[in-house]
């Protein structure tokens, strides 16, 4: 319901439509409570969408600001190539290394957290390759493994639950992940500039505020003035150099804040690991076994 409301701009119409859909689904299912495990997986996949696709929508711009636009493209290709190659190795990892799908998710979330933390402090292209390579190792198996867990544990749902999960992930990426990181970048950049060069911030403030969900609105740095400062480079005046420095500080702080999403996922996956251990371990169910 919340994602539907956000799709309609958070307007009352969105909440009404979401409520109506919720009631319709309730009537169809006779208001059955359903599986708590499946609900947890749906919620977690919303975080997956925000982390994986939301971060992807910003990472090239962020690395392009910290280094060069060309290097930003190269880093994006680097992470994509790692993901492409590793997704052919999931079966080998599960069978040869003995990791269950939940174990893979725990490991992936911790790698993504570590990669983003390292990326927030990267100051050379070599470190960027390492940091984003670790991050790519982590995010590679999020989406497909989550779908696999739903298929393993809820075989009667067929493609329906997988489709719902995919939809939740895509909505979250577009409505929470991308806009959330954009808001974080605006906020951290403005805070850094206001702290280091108040006069420059006063002259470069945007005419409108940046908003996201229930968080306090922030007056960001005007995009046109930011681009002018970046284009000026070393020839820019003191204010323009302060704007560029604040923009880079905002990028680093955004990556650090983003890293806590996979850390949250790691905590959820760890709880799921303990849950499956308590019921005899993770295994795929057959249709006749599902209750």
SEFIPA-935807 format. One record per atom (N, C-alpha, C, O): residue in three letters; x, y, z. Coordinates in steps of 0.1 Angstrom, whole numbers, padded with zeros to 4 digits, always signed. Example, Ala and Ser with C-alpha at 12.3 -4.5 7.8 and 13.67 -1.06 7.14 Angstrom:
2
Ala+0132-0057+0078Ala+0123-0045+0078Ala+0132-0033+0078Ala+0142-0033+0085Ser+0128-0022+0071Ser+0137-0011+0071Ser+0129+0000+0079Ser+0134+0011+0080
This chain:
291
Unk+0008-0012+0000Unk+0000+0000+0000Unk+0009+0013+0000Unk+0006+0022-0007Unk+0019+0013+0008Unk+0028+0024+0009Unk+0035+0027-0004Unk+0036+0038-0009Unk+0039+0016-0011Unk+0046+0018-0024Unk+0036+0023-0035Unk+0040+0031-0043Unk+0023+0019-0034Unk+0013+0024-0043Unk+0011+0039-0041Unk+0010+0047-0050Unk+0011+0043-0028Unk+0009+0057-0024Unk+0020+0065-0030Unk+0018+0076-0035Unk+0033+0060-0028Unk+0045+0067-0033Unk+0044+0069-0048Unk+0049+0079-0054Unk+0039+0058-0055Unk+0038+0059-0070Unk+0029+0070-0074Unk+0032+0076-0085Unk+0019+0073-0066Unk+0010+0085-0069Unk+0015+0097-0062Unk+0007+0106-0060Unk+0028+0098-0059Unk+0033+0110-0053Unk+0030+0112-0039Unk+0030+0123-0033Unk+0026+0101-0032Unk+0023+0102-0018Unk+0010+0109-0015Unk+0007+0113-0004Unk+0001+0111-0025Unk-0011+0118-0024Unk-0022+0109-0017Unk-0020+0097-0016Unk-0032+0115-0013Unk-0043+0108-0007Unk-0049+0097-0016Unk-0053+0086-0012Unk-0049+0101-0029Unk-0054+0091-0039Unk-0046+0078-0039Unk-0052+0067-0039Unk-0033+0079-0037Unk-0025+0067-0036Unk-0028+0058-0024Unk-0029+0046-0026Unk-0030+0065-0013Unk-0034+0057-0001Unk-0047+0051-0002Unk-0050+0039+0002Unk-0057+0058-0009Unk-0070+0052-0011Unk-0070+0040-0020Unk-0075+0030-0017Unk-0062+0042-0031Unk-0061+0030-0041Unk-0054+0019-0034Unk-0058+0007-0036Unk-0043+0021-0026Unk-0037+0011-0019Unk-0046+0004-0009Unk-0045-0008-0008Unk-0054+0012-0002Unk-0063+0006+0007Unk-0074-0003+0001Unk-0077-0014+0006Unk-0079+0002-0011Unk-0089-0006-0018Unk-0083-0019-0023Unk-0089-0030-0022Unk-0071-0018-0028Unk-0064-0031-0033Unk-0062-0040-0021Unk-0063-0052-0023Unk-0058-0035-0010Unk-0056-0043+0002Unk-0069-0050+0006Unk-0069-0062+0010Unk-0080-0043+0006Unk-0093-0049+0009Unk-0097-0060-0001Unk-0102-0071+0003Unk-0094-0057-0014Unk-0098-0067-0024Unk-0090-0080-0022Unk-0095-0091-0023Unk-0077-0078-0020Unk-0068-0090-0017Unk-0073-0097-0005Unk-0073-0110-0004Unk-0077-0090+0005Unk-0082-0096+0018Unk-0094-0104+0016Unk-0096-0115+0021Unk-0103-0099+0007Unk-0116-0106+0004Unk-0113-0119-0003Unk-0118-0130+0000Unk-0104-0118-0013Unk-0100-0130-0021Unk-0094-0140-0013Unk-0097-0152-0014Unk-0085-0136-0003Unk-0078-0146+0005Unk-0086-0149+0018Unk-0081-0156+0027Unk-0098-0143+0020Unk-0106-0145+0032Unk-0099-0139+0044Unk-0100-0145+0055Unk-0091-0129+0042Unk-0083-0122+0052Unk-0074-0132+0060Unk-0072-0130+0072Unk-0069-0142+0053Unk-0060-0151+0059Unk-0047-0144+0062Unk-0042-0135+0055Unk-0041-0147+0074Unk-0028-0140+0078Unk-0017-0143+0068Unk-0009-0134+0065Unk-0016-0155+0062Unk-0006-0158+0053Unk+0007-0162+0060Unk+0007-0164+0072Unk+0018-0163+0052Unk+0031-0167+0058Unk+0039-0155+0062Unk+0041-0146+0055Unk+0043-0155+0075Unk+0051-0145+0080Unk+0065-0145+0073Unk+0070-0134+0071Unk+0070-0157+0070Unk+0083-0158+0063Unk+0082-0151+0050Unk+0091-0144+0046Unk+0071-0153+0042Unk+0070-0147+0029Unk+0069-0132+0030Unk+0075-0124+0022Unk+0062-0127+0041Unk+0061-0113+0043Unk+0075-0107+0046Unk+0078-0096+0041Unk+0083-0114+0054Unk+0096-0109+0057Unk+0105-0108+0044Unk+0112-0099+0042Unk+0103-0119+0036Unk+0111-0119+0023Unk+0107-0107+0014Unk+0115-0101+0008Unk+0094-0104+0014Unk+0089-0093+0006Unk+0095-0080+0011Unk+0100-0072+0003Unk+0095-0078+0024Unk+0100-0065+0030Unk+0115-0064+0027Unk+0120-0054+0023Unk+0122-0076+0029Unk+0137-0076+0027Unk+0140-0073+0012Unk+0150-0066+0009Unk+0131-0078+0003Unk+0134-0075-0011Unk+0132-0061-0015Unk+0138-0056-0025Unk+0124-0054-0007Unk+0122-0039-0010Unk+0136-0032-0007Unk+0139-0023-0014Unk+0143-0037+0003Unk+0156-0032+0007Unk+0166-0036-0004Unk+0174-0028-0008Unk+0165-0048-0009Unk+0173-0053-0020Unk+0172-0043-0032Unk+0182-0039-0038Unk+0159-0040-0036Unk+0157-0031-0047Unk+0163-0017-0045Unk+0169-0012-0054Unk+0162-0012-0033Unk+0168+0001-0030Unk+0183+0001-0030Unk+0189+0010-0035Unk+0189-0010-0025Unk+0204-0011-0025Unk+0209-0014-0039Unk+0218-0007-0044Unk+0204-0024-0046Unk+0210-0028-0058Unk+0207-0019-0070Unk+0216-0013-0075Unk+0194-0017-0073Unk+0191-0009-0084Unk+0191+0006-0081Unk+0195+0014-0089Unk+0188+0009-0068Unk+0188+0023-0064Unk+0203+0029-0065Unk+0205+0040-0070Unk+0212+0021-0059Unk+0226+0025-0059Unk+0231+0025-0074Unk+0239+0034-0077Unk+0227+0015-0082Unk+0232+0015-0096Unk+0228+0028-0103Unk+0236+0032-0112Unk+0216+0034-0100Unk+0212+0045-0107Unk+0220+0058-0103Unk+0220+0068-0111Unk+0228+0057-0092Unk+0236+0068-0088Unk+0251+0066-0088Unk+0259+0076-0089Unk+0255+0053-0088Unk+0269+0051-0086Unk+0278+0056-0097Unk+0289+0061-0094Unk+0274+0056-0110Unk+0283+0062-0120Unk+0284+0077-0118Unk+0295+0082-0120Unk+0274+0084-0114Unk+0275+0098-0112Unk+0284+0101-0100Unk+0291+0111-0101Unk+0282+0093-0090Unk+0291+0095-0078Unk+0305+0093-0081Unk+0314+0101-0077Unk+0309+0082-0087Unk+0323+0079-0090Unk+0328+0089-0100Unk+0340+0092-0100Unk+0319+0093-0109Unk+0323+0103-0119Unk+0327+0117-0113Unk+0336+0124-0117Unk+0320+0120-0101Unk+0323+0132-0094Unk+0336+0131-0086Unk+0344+0140-0085Unk+0338+0119-0080Unk+0350+0117-0072Unk+0363+0115-0081Unk+0374+0119-0076Unk+0361+0110-0093Unk+0373+0109-0102Unk+0370+0116-0115Unk+0369+0128-0115Unk+0368+0109-0126Unk+0365+0116-0139Unk+0352+0108-0144Unk+0350+0097-0140Unk+0345+0115-0153Unk+0334+0108-0159Unk+0337+0095-0166Unk+0330+0086-0166Unk+0349+0095-0173Unk+0353+0083-0180Unk+0356+0072-0170Unk+0353+0061-0173Unk+0363+0075-0159Unk+0366+0065-0149Unk+0353+0060-0142Unk+0352+0048-0139Unk+0343+0069-0141Unk+0330+0065-0135Unk+0324+0054-0144Unk+0318+0045-0139Unk+0324+0056-0157Unk+0319+0046-0167Unk+0326+0033-0166Unk+0320+0022-0166Unk+0340+0034-0165Unk+0348+0022-0164Unk+0345+0014-0151Unk+0344+0002-0151Unk+0342+0021-0140Unk+0339+0014-0128Unk+0325+0008-0128Unk+0323-0003-0123Unk+0316+0014-0135Unk+0303+0008-0137Unk+0303-0005-0145Unk+0297-0015-0142Unk+0311-0004-0156Unk+0313-0016-0164Unk+0320-0027-0156Unk+0317-0039-0158Unk+0330-0023-0148Unk+0337-0033-0139Unk+0328-0040-0130Unk+0329-0052-0129Unk+0319-0033-0123Unk+0310-0040-0114Unk+0300-0048-0122Unk+0296-0059-0117Unk+0295-0044-0133Unk+0286-0051-0141Unk+0292-0064-0147Unk+0285-0074-0147Unk+0305-0063-0151Unk+0312-0075-0156Unk+0314-0086-0145Unk+0312-0098-0147Unk+0317-0081-0133Unk+0318-0090-0121Unk+0305-0098-0119Unk+0305-0110-0117Unk+0294-0090-0119Unk+0281-0096-0116Unk+0277-0106-0127Unk+0272-0117-0125Unk+0280-0102-0140Unk+0277-0111-0151Unk+0284-0124-0150Unk+0278-0135-0152Unk+0297-0124-0147Unk+0304-0136-0146Unk+0300-0145-0134Unk+0299-0157-0135Unk+0298-0138-0122Unk+0296-0146-0110Unk+0282-0153-0110Unk+0280-0163-0103Unk+0272-0147-0117Unk+0259-0153-0117Unk+0259-0166-0124Unk+0248-0173-0124Unk+0269-0170-0131Unk+0270-0184-0136Unk+0276-0193-0126Unk+0277-0205-0129Unk+0280-0188-0115Unk+0287-0197-0105Unk+0279-0200-0092Unk+0284-0206-0083Unk+0267-0196-0092Unk+0259-0198-0080Unk+0257-0212-0076Unk+0259-0216-0064Unk+0255-0221-0086Unk+0254-0235-0083Unk+0267-0241-0077Unk+0266-0249-0068Unk+0278-0237-0083Unk+0291-0242-0078Unk+0293-0237-0064Unk+0298-0245-0055Unk+0290-0225-0061Unk+0292-0219-0047Unk+0283-0227-0037Unk+0288-0230-0026Unk+0271-0230-0041Unk+0262-0237-0032Unk+0266-0251-0030Unk+0265-0256-0018Unk+0270-0258-0040Unk+0274-0272-0039Unk+0288-0275-0034Unk+0290-0283-0026Unk+0298-0267-0039Unk+0312-0269-0036Unk+0316-0263-0023Unk+0323-0268-0015Unk+0310-0251-0020Unk+0314-0244-0008Unk+0304-0247+0004Unk+0307-0243+0015Unk+0293-0253+0001Unk+0284-0258+0011Unk+0275-0246+0017Unk+0270-0248+0028Unk+0274-0235+0010Unk+0266-0224+0015Unk+0251-0226+0010Unk+0249-0228-0002Unk+0242-0225+0019Unk+0228-0226+0016Unk+0224-0212+0009Unk+0232-0203+0011Unk+0213-0211+0003Unk+0209-0198-0002Unk+0209-0187+0008Unk+0212-0175+0005Unk+0204-0190+0020Unk+0204-0180+0031Unk+0219-0176+0035Unk+0222-0165+0038Unk+0227-0186+0035Unk+0242-0184+0038Unk+0248-0175+0028Unk+0256-0166+0031Unk+0244-0177+0015Unk+0249-0169+0004Unk+0244-0154+0006Unk+0252-0145+0004Unk+0232-0153+0010Unk+0226-0139+0012Unk+0233-0132+0024Unk+0236-0120+0023Unk+0236-0139+0035Unk+0243-0133+0046Unk+0257-0128+0042Unk+0261-0117+0044Unk+0264-0137+0035Unk+0277-0133+0030Unk+0277-0122+0020Unk+0285-0113+0021Unk+0267-0122+0011Unk+0266-0111+0001Unk+0263-0098+0008Unk+0269-0088+0004Unk+0254-0098+0018Unk+0251-0085+0024Unk+0263-0079+0032Unk+0265-0067+0032Unk+0271-0088+0038Unk+0282-0083+0045Unk+0293-0078+0035Unk+0299-0068+0038Unk+0294-0084+0024Unk+0304-0080+0014Unk+0299-0066+0008Unk+0307-0057+0006Unk+0286-0065+0006Unk+0281-0052+0001Unk+0283-0041+0011Unk+0287-0030+0007Unk+0281-0044+0023Unk+0283-0034+0034Unk+0298-0030+0034Unk+0301-0018+0034Unk+0307-0039+0034Unk+0321-0036+0034Unk+0326-0029+0022Unk+0334-0020+0023Unk+0320-0033+0010Unk+0324-0026-0002Unk+0320-0011-0002Unk+0328-0003-0006Unk+0308-0008+0002Unk+0303+0005+0002Unk+0310+0014+0013Unk+0313+0025+0011Unk+0313+0007+0024Unk+0321+0015+0034Unk+0335+0018+0029Unk+0339+0030+0031Unk+0341+0009+0022Unk+0354+0012+0017Unk+0353+0022+0005Unk+0362+0031+0004Unk+0342+0021-0002Unk+0340+0031-0013Unk+0338+0045-0008Unk+0342+0055-0015Unk+0333+0047+0003Unk+0330+0060+0009Unk+0343+0068+0012Unk+0343+0080+0013Unk+0354+0060+0013Unk+0367+0067+0016Unk+0377+0066+0004Unk+0389+0069+0006Unk+0373+0061-0007Unk+0382+0058-0018Unk+0388+0072-0023Unk+0380+0081-0025Unk+0401+0072-0025Unk+0407+0084-0030Unk+0417+0081-0042Unk+0424+0090-0046Unk+0416+0069-0047Unk+0424+0066-0059Unk+0416+0056-0068Unk+0407+0049-0063Unk+0419+0055-0080Unk+0412+0047-0089Unk+0414+0032-0086Unk+0405+0024-0087Unk+0426+0029-0081Unk+0429+0015-0077Unk+0420+0011-0065Unk+0415+0000-0065Unk+0419+0019-0055Unk+0410+0016-0044Unk+0396+0015-0048Unk+0388+0007-0043Unk+0392+0024-0058Unk+0378+0023-0063Unk+0375+0010-0069Unk+0364+0004-0067Unk+0385+0005-0077Unk+0383-0008-0083Unk+0381-0019-0072Unk+0373-0028-0074Unk+0389-0018-0062Unk+0388-0028-0051Unk+0375-0027-0044Unk+0368-0037-0041Unk+0372-0015-0040Unk+0360-0012-0032Unk+0347-0016-0039Unk+0339-0023-0034Unk+0346-0012-0052Unk+0334-0015-0059Unk+0334-0029-0064Unk+0323-0035-0067Unk+0346-0035-0065Unk+0346-0049-0068Unk+0341-0058-0057Unk+0333-0067-0059Unk+0344-0054-0044Unk+0338-0061-0033Unk+0323-0059-0032Unk+0316-0068-0029Unk+0319-0046-0035Unk+0305-0043-0035Unk+0297-0052-0046Unk+0287-0057-0043Unk+0303-0053-0057Unk+0297-0061-0068Unk+0296-0076-0064Unk+0287-0082-0067Unk+0307-0081-0057Unk+0306-0095-0052Unk+0294-0096-0043Unk+0287-0107-0044Unk+0291-0086-0035Unk+0280-0087-0026Unk+0267-0087-0033Unk+0258-0095-0030Unk+0265-0077-0042Unk+0252-0075-0047Unk+0248-0085-0058Unk+0237-0086-0063Unk+0258-0093-0063Unk+0256-0102-0074Unk+0244-0112-0072Unk+0236-0114-0080Unk+0243-0117-0060Unk+0234-0128-0057Unk+0221-0124-0050Unk+0213-0132-0047Unk+0220-0111-0047Unk+0208-0106-0039Unk+0195-0110-0046Unk+0187-0118-0041Unk+0193-0105-0058Unk+0180-0106-0065Unk+0177-0120-0069Unk+0167-0125-0065Unk+0186-0127-0076Unk+0183-0141-0080Unk+0181-0151-0068Unk+0173-0160-0069Unk+0189-0149-0058Unk+0188-0158-0046Unk+0176-0156-0039Unk+0170-0166-0034Unk+0171-0143-0037Unk+0158-0141-0031Unk+0147-0148-0038Unk+0138-0153-0032Unk+0147-0147-0051Unk+0137-0154-0059Unk+0138-0169-0058Unk+0127-0176-0057Unk+0150-0174-0057Unk+0152-0188-0055Unk+0146-0193-0041Unk+0140-0204-0041Unk+0148-0185-0031Unk+0143-0188-0018Unk+0128-0189-0018Unk+0122-0198-0012Unk+0121-0180-0025Unk+0107-0180-0026Unk+0102-0193-0033Unk+0093-0199-0029Unk+0109-0196-0044Unk+0106-0208-0052Unk+0108-0220-0044Unk+0100-0230-0045Unk+0119-0221-0036Unk+0122-0233-0028Unk+0112-0235-0017Unk+0107-0246-0014Unk+0108-0224-0010Unk+0100-0225+0002Unk+0085-0224+0000Unk+0077-0228+0008Unk+0081-0218-0012Unk+0067-0217-0015Unk+0064-0221-0029Unk+0060-0213-0038Unk+0066-0234-0031Unk+0064-0240-0045Unk+0050-0238-0050Unk+0048-0237-0063Unk+0040-0238-0042Unk+0026-0237-0046Unk+0024-0223-0052Unk+0014-0221-0060Unk+0032-0213-0048Unk+0029-0200-0053Unk+0034-0198-0068Unk+0030-0189-0075Unk+0042-0208-0072Unk+0047-0207-0086Unk+0054-0194-0089Unk+0062-0189-0081Unk+0050-0188-0101Unk+0056-0176-0105Unk+0050-0164-0099Unk+0055-0152-0100Unk+0038-0166-0092Unk+0031-0154-0087Unk+0039-0147-0076Unk+0041-0135-0077Unk+0044-0154-0066Unk+0051-0148-0055Unk+0064-0142-0060Unk+0068-0131-0056Unk+0070-0149-0070Unk+0083-0143-0076Unk+0080-0130-0083Unk+0088-0121-0082Unk+0069-0130-0090Unk+0065-0117-0097Unk+0062-0106-0088Unk+0066-0095-0090Unk+0055-0109-0077Unk+0052-0099-0067Unk+0065-0094-0061Unk+0067-0082-0059Unk+0074-0103-0058Unk+0087-0099-0052Unk+0095-0090-0062Unk+0100-0080-0058Unk+0095-0094-0074Unk+0102-0086-0084Unk+0096-0072-0085Unk+0103-0062-0087Unk+0082-0072-0085Unk+0075-0059-0086Unk+0078-0050-0074Unk+0080-0038-0075Unk+0079-0056-0062Unk+0082-0049-0050Unk+0097-0043-0051Unk+0099-0031-0047Unk+0106-0051-0056Unk+0120-0046-0058Unk+0121-0035-0067Unk+0128-0025-0065Unk+0114-0036-0079Unk+0114-0025-0089Unk+0108-0012-0084Unk+0113-0001-0086Unk+0096-0014-0077Unk+0090-0002-0071Unk+0099+0005-0061Unk+0100+0017-0060Unk+0105-0003-0052Unk+0114+0002-0042Unk+0125+0009-0048Unk+0129+0020-0043Unk+0131+0004-0059Unk+0143+0010-0065Unk+0139+0024-0071Unk+0146+0033-0069Unk+0127+0024-0077Unk+0123+0037-0084Unk+0117+0047-0074Unk+0118+0059-0076Unk+0111+0042-0063Unk+0104+0052-0054Unk+0111+0054-0041Unk+0109+0064-0035Unk+0120+0045-0038Unk+0128+0047-0025Unk+0143+0048-0027Unk+0149+0057-0023Unk+0148+0038-0034Unk+0163+0038-0036Unk+0169+0050-0043Unk+0177+0057-0037Unk+0164+0052-0055Unk+0169+0063-0063Unk+0167+0077-0057Unk+0176+0085-0054Unk+0154+0080-0053Unk+0151+0093-0047Unk+0157+0094-0033Unk+0161+0105-0029Unk+0159+0083-0026Unk+0165+0084-0013Unk+0179+0087-0013Unk+0184+0095-0005Unk+0187+0081-0023Unk+0201+0085-0024Unk+0202+0099-0030Unk+0212+0106-0026Unk+0193+0103-0038Unk+0194+0117-0043Unk+0192+0127-0032Unk+0199+0137-0031Unk+0182+0124-0023Unk+0180+0132-0011Unk+0192+0133-0002Unk+0196+0143+0003Unk+0198+0121+0000Unk+0210+0120+0009Unk+0221+0128+0003Unk+0228+0135+0010Unk+0223+0127-0010Unk+0234+0135-0017Unk+0231+0150-0015Unk+0241+0157-0012Unk+0219+0154-0017Unk+0216+0168-0015Unk+0218+0173-0001Unk+0224+0183+0001Unk+0214+0164+0008Unk+0215+0168+0022Unk+0230+0169+0027Unk+0234+0179+0033Unk+0237+0158+0024Unk+0251+0158+0029Unk+0260+0169+0022Unk+0268+0175+0028Unk+0257+0171+0009Unk+0264+0182+0002Unk+0261+0196+0008Unk+0270+0204+0010Unk+0248+0198+0010Unk+0244+0211+0016Unk+0250+0213+0030Unk+0255+0224+0033Unk+0250+0202+0038Unk+0255+0203+0052Unk+0270+0206+0051Unk+0276+0214+0059Unk+0278+0199+0042Unk+0292+0201+0041Unk+0296+0215+0037Unk+0305+0221+0042Unk+0288+0220+0027Unk+0291+0233+0022Unk+0288+0244+0032Unk+0295+0254+0034Unk+0276+0242+0039Unk+0272+0252+0049Unk+0282+0252+0061Unk+0285+0263+0067Unk+0288+0241+0064Unk+0298+0240+0075Unk+0311+0246+0071Unk+0317+0254+0079Unk+0316+0243+0059Unk+0329+0248+0055Unk+0330+0261+0048Unk+0339+0269+0050Unk+0319+0265+0041Unk+0318+0278+0034Unk+0304+0283+0034Unk+0297+0282+0024Unk+0300+0289+0046Unk+0286+0294+0047Unk+0283+0304+0036Unk+0271+0304+0031Unk+0292+0313+0032Unk+0289+0323+0022Unk+0287+0316+0009Unk+0278+0321+0001Unk+0295+0306+0005Unk+0293+0299-0007Unk+0279+0292-0008Unk+0273+0292-0018Unk+0275+0286+0004Unk+0262+0280+0004Unk+0251+0290+0002Unk+0241+0287-0005Unk+0252+0301+0009Unk+0242+0311+0008Unk+0240+0316-0007Unk+0229+0320-0011Unk+0251+0316-0014Unk+0250+0321-0028Unk+0246+0310-0038Unk+0243+0313-0049Unk+0247+0298-0034Unk+0245+0286-0043Unk+0233+0278-0040Unk+0231+0268-0046Unk+0225+0283-0030Unk+0213+0275-0026Unk+0203+0274-0038Unk+0201+0284-0045Unk+0196+0263-0039Unk+0186+0261-0049Unk+0173+0268-0044Unk+0171+0272-0033Unk+0164+0271-0054Unk+0152+0278-0051Unk+0141+0270-0045Unk+0132+0275-0038Unk+0143+0256-0046Unk+0133+0247-0040Unk+0140+0237-0031Unk+0152+0235-0032Unk+0132+0231-0022Unk+0137+0222-0012Unk+0137+0208-0018Unk+0129+0204-0026Unk+0146+0199-0013Unk+0147+0185-0016Unk+0140+0178-0005Unk+0143+0180+0007Unk+0130+0169-0009Unk+0122+0162+0001Unk+0123+0147-0002Unk+0124+0143-0013Unk+0121+0139+0009Unk+0120+0125+0008Unk+0113+0119+0020Unk+0117+0120+0031Unk+0102+0112+0017Unk+0093+0106+0027Unk+0091+0115+0039Unk+0086+0127+0037Unk+0093+0111+0051Unk+0090+0118+0063Unk+0102+0127+0068Unk+0101+0133+0078Unk+0114+0126+0061Unk+0126+0133+0065Unk+0125+0148+0063Unk+0117+0152+0054Unk+0132+0155+0071Unk+0131+0170+0070Unk+0136+0175+0057Unk+0146+0170+0052Unk+0129+0184+0051Unk+0134+0189+0038Unk+0147+0197+0039Unk+0150+0202+0050Unk+0155+0197+0028Unk+0167+0204+0028Unk+0169+0212+0016Unk+0164+0209+0005Unk+0175+0224+0017Unk+0177+0233+0006Unk+0191+0229+0000Unk+0201+0232+0006Unk+0190+0222-0011Unk+0202+0217-0018Unk+0210+0228-0025Unk+0206+0239-0026Unk+0222+0224-0030Unk+0230+0233-0038Unk+0223+0233-0052Unk+0220+0223-0057Unk+0222+0245-0058Unk+0216+0246-0071Unk+0224+0238-0081Unk+0236+0239-0082Unk+0217+0230-0089Unk+0224+0221-0099Unk+0232+0229-0109Unk+0243+0224-0113Unk+0226+0240-0114Unk+0233+0247-0124Unk+0246+0253-0119Unk+0257+0253-0126Unk+0246+0258-0107Unk+0258+0264-0101Unk+0268+0253-0098Unk+0280+0256-0098Unk+0263+0241-0094Unk+0272+0230-0092Unk+0280+0226-0105Unk+0292+0224-0105Unk+0272+0226-0116Unk+0279+0222-0129Unk+0288+0233-0133Unk+0299+0230-0139Unk+0285+0245-0131Unk+0294+0256-0134Unk+0307+0255-0126Unk+0318+0258-0131Unk+0306+0252-0113Unk+0318+0250-0104Unk+0326+0239-0109Unk+0339+0240-0109Unk+0320+0228-0113Unk+0328+0216-0117Unk+0335+0219-0131Unk+0346+0215-0133Unk+0328+0226-0139Unk+0334+0230-0152Unk+0346+0239-0151Unk+0355+0239-0159Unk+0345+0248-0141Unk+0356+0257-0139Unk+0369+0251-0134Unk+0380+0255-0137Unk+0368+0240-0127Unk+0379+0232-0123Unk+0389+0240-0114Unk+0384+0248-0105Unk+0402+0239-0117Unk+0412+0246-0109Unk+0411+0261-0111Unk+0417+0269-0103Unk+0405+0266-0122Unk+0404+0280-0125Unk+0393+0287-0118Unk+0391+0299-0119Unk+0385+0279-0111Unk+0373+0284-0104Unk+0377+0293-0092Unk+0388+0292-0087Unk+0368+0301-0088Unk+0370+0310-0076Unk+0369+0301-0063Unk+0366+0289-0064Unk+0371+0308-0052Unk+0371+0301-0039Unk+0357+0294-0036Unk+0357+0283-0031Unk+0347+0301-0039Unk+0333+0296-0037Unk+0331+0284-0046Unk+0325+0274-0041Unk+0335+0284-0058Unk+0333+0273-0067Unk+0341+0261-0063Unk+0336+0249-0064Unk+0353+0263-0058Unk+0361+0252-0053Unk+0355+0246-0041Unk+0355+0234-0039Unk+0349+0254-0032Unk+0342+0249-0020Unk+0330+0241-0024Unk+0327+0231-0017Unk+0323+0245-0034Unk+0311+0238-0039Unk+0315+0224-0044Unk+0308+0214-0040Unk+0326+0223-0052Unk+0330+0210-0057Unk+0335+0201-0045Unk+0332+0189-0045Unk+0342+0207-0036Unk+0347+0199-0024Unk+0335+0193-0016Unk+0335+0182-0012Unk+0325+0202-0014Unk+0313+0198-0007Unk+0305+0187-0014Unk+0300+0178-0008Unk+0305+0188-0027Unk+0298+0178-0035Unk+0305+0165-0034Unk+0298+0154-0033Unk+0318+0164-0034Unk+0325+0152-0032Unk+0323+0146-0018Unk+0322+0134-0016Unk+0323+0155-0008Unk+0321+0151+0006Unk+0306+0145+0007Unk+0304+0135+0014Unk+0297+0151+0000Unk+0283+0146+0000Unk+0282+0132-0006Unk+0275+0123-0002Unk+0290+0130-0017Unk+0290+0117-0024Unk+0296+0106-0014Unk+0290+0095-0013Unk+0306+0109-0007Unk+0312+0100+0002Unk+0303+0096+0014Unk+0301+0085+0017Unk+0296+0107+0019Unk+0287+0105+0030Unk+0275+0097+0025Unk+0269+0089+0033Unk+0271+0099+0013Unk+0259+0091+0007Unk+0263+0076+0006Unk+0254+0068+0010Unk+0275+0073+0001Unk+0279+0059+0000Unk+0279+0053+0014Unk+0275+0041+0016Unk+0284+0060+0024Unk+0285+0055+0038Unk+0271+0052+0043Unk+0268+0042+0049Unk+0262+0062+0041Unk+0248+0060+0046Unk+0241+0048+0039Unk+0234+0040+0045Unk+0244+0047+0026Unk+0238+0036+0018Unk+0243+0022+0023Unk+0236+0012+0022Unk+0255+0022+0028Unk+0261+0009+0033Unk+0253+0002+0044Unk+0253-0010+0046Unk+0245+0010+0051Unk+0238+0005+0063Unk+0225-0003+0058Unk+0219-0010+0066Unk+0221-0001+0046Unk+0210-0009+0041Unk+0214-0024+0040Unk+0207-0032+0045Unk+0225-0027+0033Unk+0229-0041+0033Unk+0233-0047+0047Unk+0231-0059+0049Unk+0237-0038+0056Unk+0240-0043+0069Unk+0227-0047+0076Unk+0226-0057+0083Unk+0216-0039+0074Unk+0203-0043+0079Unk+0198-0056+0073Unk+0193-0064+0080Unk+0201-0058+0060Unk+0197-0070+0053Unk+0205-0082+0059Unk+0199-0093+0061Unk+0218-0080+0063Unk+0226-0090+0069Unk+0220-0095+0082Unk+0220-0107+0085Unk+0215-0085+0090Unk+0209-0089+0102Unk+0196-0097+0100Unk+0194-0107+0107Unk+0188-0093+0090Unk+0176-0101+0087Unk+0179-0115+0082Unk+0173-0125+0087Unk+0189-0116+0073Unk+0193-0129+0068Unk+0199-0138+0079Unk+0197-0150+0079Unk+0206-0132+0089Unk+0212-0139+0100Unk+0200-0145+0108Unk+0201-0157+0113Unk+0190-0137+0111Unk+0178-0142+0118Unk+0172-0154+0111Unk+0167-0164+0117Unk+0171-0152+0097Unk+0165-0163+0089Unk+0174-0176+0090Unk+0169-0187+0090Unk+0187-0174+0090Unk+0196-0185+0091Unk+0193-0193+0104Unk+0193-0205+0105Unk+0192-0185+0115Unk+0189-0192+0128Unk+0175-0198+0128Unk+0173-0209+0134Unk+0166-0192+0121Unk+0152-0198+0120Unk+0153-0212+0113Unk+0147-0222+0118Unk+0160-0212+0102Unk+0160-0225+0094Unk+0168-0235+0102Unk+0165-0247+0101Unk+0178-0231+0109Unk+0186-0240+0117Unk+0177-0247+0128Unk+0179-0258+0131Unk+0168-0239+0133Unk+0159-0244+0144Unk+0149-0254+0139Unk+0143-0261+0147Unk+0146-0254+0126Unk+0136-0263+0120Unk+0143-0274+0112Unk+0137-0281+0104Unk+0156-0276+0114Unk+0163-0287+0108Unk+0171-0283+0096Unk+0176-0292+0089Unk+0173-0270+0093Unk+0181-0266+0082Unk+0173-0262+0070Unk+0161-0265+0068Unk+0179-0255+0061Unk+0172-0250+0049Unk+0172-0261+0038Unk+0181-0268+0036Unk+0160-0263+0032Unk+0159-0272+0021Unk+0147-0268+0013Unk+0138-0261+0018Unk+0147-0272+0000Unk+0136-0269-0009Unk+0124-0278-0006Unk+0126-0290-0004Unk+0112-0272-0005Unk+0100-0280-0003Unk+0094-0284-0016Unk+0095-0278-0026Unk+0087-0296-0015Unk+0079-0300-0026Unk+0065-0295-0024Unk+0061-0292-0013Unk+0057-0295-0034Unk+0043-0289-0033Unk+0035-0297-0023Unk+0028-0290-0015Unk+0036-0310-0022Unk+0028-0317-0012Unk+0033-0315+0002Unk+0025-0318+0011Unk+0045-0310+0004Unk+0050-0307+0017Unk+0046-0294+0023Unk+0046-0292+0035Unk+0043-0284+0014Unk+0040-0271+0019Unk+0027-0270+0026Unk+0017-0276+0021Unk+0027-0263+0037Unk+0015-0262+0045Unk+0010-0247+0044Unk+0000-0244+0050
